[in-house]
Amino acid sequence: MVGVKMAAAAAASIRERQTVALKRMLNFNVPHVKNSTGEPVWKVLIYDRFGQDIISPLLSVKELRDMGITLHLLLHSDRDPIPDVPAVYFVMPTEENIDRMCQDLRNQLYESYYLNFISAISRSKLEDIANAALAASAVTQVAKVFDQYLNFITLEDDMFVLCNQNKELVSYRAINRPDITDTEMETVMDTIVDSLFCFFVTLGAVPIIRCSRGTAAEMVAVKLDKKLRENLRDARNSLFTGDTLGAGQFSFQRPLLVLVDRNIDLATPLHHTWTYQALVHDVLDFHLNRVNLEESSGVENSPAGARPKRKNKKSYDLTPVDKFWQKHKGSPFPEVAESVQQELESYRAQEDEVKRLKSIMGLEGEDEGAISMLSDNTAKLTSAVSSLPELLEKKRLIDLHTNVATAVLEHIKARKLDVYFEYEEKIMSKTTLDKSLLDIISDPDAGTPEDKMRLFLIYYISAQQAPSEADLEQYKKALTDAGCNLNPLQYIKQWKAFAKMASAPTSYGNTTTKPMGLLSRVMNTGSQFVMEGVKNLVLKQQNLPVTRILDNLMEMKSNPETDDYRYFDPKMLRGNDSSVPRNKNPFQEAIVFVVGGGNYIEYQNLVDYIKGKQGKHILYGCSELFNATQFIKQLSQLGQK
């Protein structure tokens, strides 16, 4: 039984596994012991942009300092020599990085060098470093060279993305370009497979792989299977044996990896959303768990004719430590606004209590009553003072979410996003529509040109029957009049014609949102959030295509949608192409990976789905994370003549 618990814990959090691996690396590749007394060894951390993106969502500056990192610098910045300090490098094994490291050795910048490569370094590049070390007579100073296999970015306990730098190399557009050559496609696939391989090394498990046929996902599956197989065959150097990985905990039940292609569902990434995290990603600048807000500084107090003040940029980290975020990131927005308000009220009550005690403590006079009151209140004040740090942290989080939620609300109101969300849900679930699509497109007050384009594309993608040429012309004219760029539609038309030959259109389940009347409780006048006119829509759980596919494969259900998915087991000696699964039992752990890009809407949908499954875990991964704006841009580039 212990084993089962261990496996659940092990699979539960890729964030934990990657954080432990990073801490071990920062501790000179010796496991990091939490409660060791004594000062840490002071050191500098040198990373490239890739390394920075991997570390920043996982370790705060304070945590780095606790690990002895006094300074963290980019590899390609101007760095002064610090001759008596060891340096830990964390970089990709690229040509220019290696050159720069060799230059550091020649310039004798540090006392010793711990070289860690995010992804495996080739033999020839390793020799380049060795030669540089010899030439600089610094061989003894190169203390360790490690391949870390950490080439992916973990954003949540159960979510990862392949890369952030150079993501255009593995983007939806890169994979679906009509003029892509075979060699270019190989490079894209190799990049994705390299990261997935790192992911499984860090997870310490060899998956069973399922994928759809005839897609980029299939190319990834074939290459990943081969790479895992080769590694397992070389037993002496295999990364999946030995205790270092804790792989033993997994041996009895392996995870399922479902590789899906973005093309199975192009509507969801364009969809207007209604949950907190997905909204923040859709309408604000939210990137690697950090949201950047422009704070409009008031113009009121400036003298007449003065220039309006510059907008202040503020950035906030939305991390797992933030209890409010963890609890509400998947909640519908009106609920979030209400919860922020409740938190604020409970904070004010606590603050008033502290103020009240302070005023009582200032009591003068020697009468008996005051003295007894004093001793009674001393205890209360002591406890109030001891809870101050907690109170201040609470205040910080309330301010943070008040600002973020207010910024989101401004977008909802200015662009009527609630109307879009509800209308798109109806389109996707084939419910009767209460007003015509043309009316919304032609309404100058409803949304930006991009909002209108997203709505129309969803309609076009979801339609069983494409609109007639005459209707299409009418829509196109309305879209053009509204200021839309029609390139994305160009691409979607080609895509739909092609997809039609391949398969039936995707269904999105037949559920609807229930408007709950306007926001009753938040409407009270004391609220921070004036939600007038915003619909209080409550979500009903419906499985999006990606979730449905996962459900079929994880639960071993027979379904025409997934019955011909290919099956790979890298542990089988002979790789045989069968779509017949050997394993007939449902899986406890699964990883869904979307080749061609993913989004928070799908992630949230999977999280909601698994909540109802006792003891099961899923992870969501994608080659890049984009919001609708970024996706439309890619579609537009693909649709250009």
Order of alpha helices (4+ residues) and beta strands (2+ residues): alpha-alpha-beta-alpha-alpha-beta-beta-alpha-beta-alpha-beta-beta-beta-alpha-alpha-beta-alpha-beta-alpha-beta-beta-beta-alpha-alpha-alpha-alpha-alpha-alpha-alpha-alpha-alpha-beta-beta-alpha-beta-beta-alpha-beta-alpha
